[in-house]
Amino acid sequence: MALVISWSTFVTLRVLGLVLTVFRLAYRIWLGRFWIEDAWAGVAFLCGVAAFTSCWTYTEAGKRMGEEGVISFWVYSFTFPSVVWASRAVRQSILFSIVRIVYATQHLRRLMFCLAGLFLGFWAGLVAQKAWHYGHNTSWYHTTGKVHILMTQPMIMFELITDCLSDTILIILPLRLLWSLRLPKRQKRMILAIFSSSIIVTIISIFRGVCQISKYITVLALTTDFEAALSLLVCNLLVVVTLLYRIISSCGCGRLDLYR
């Protein structure tokens, strides 16, 4: 029963993340301010839909795996990291959100594009490792029950290190750049808190790595779904929260126009 409740909760979170992404994209297009970080959020949405669908078909197939289970496993294995990285979509979206908020000098823009390239390299490295590990020996296609193959320990460590490194960058960089920004303290604290929410994804990622190393398969599946759902939510926090802030404060005091 607890497992069913947990699964339902994670499905709800994932659907909420997808719905918020659609709202965010529609809102940005309506404002006429659709930019690079919104495009990355769109990539995250497409990967999220593919991951959700493949996870559903994999679960519904039960033990009658066959070709359907193999295809679902392959699709989910690549779309899950792509939700979080998607070509590092969620992290790319957060990265370019920083450029929009702060005064972007030429040097800062170069730095952001270099970091974006670094994130793309991390994603490509993980995908390449998965493709080789899953494809060079296909004996796992014919296992009894649900088809599944675990990542090797070096792959897990690579994913964990790159996750932690990229999230650390996305936490420290906004703190450094936004600290000197002239804003009312309440607004500044809110923006910094939104960017710092990446640390929650990092904690979940570390826990997922521990589950992978320890081979806690049931907990690993739930943790993976939770991380994907949370990544989509974090990706859209800045747009949604600042919109709510403007609506709430429209009756009187200072409005937050940074992300309009």
Secondary structure, DSSP 8 states (H G I E B T S, - for coil): -HHHHHHHHHHHHHHHHHHHHHHHHHHHHHHT---HHHHHHHHHHHHHHHHHHHHHHHHHHTT--HHHHHHHHHHHHHHHHHHHTSSSHHHHHHHHHHHHHS---HHHHHHHHHHHHHHHHHHHHHHHHHHHHHHS-GGGGG-SSS------HHHHHHHHHHHHHHHHHHHHHHHHHHTTS---HHHHHHHHHHHHTHHHHHHHHHHHHHHHHHT-HHHHHHHHHHHHHHHHHHHHHHHHHHHHHHHHHTTSS----TT-
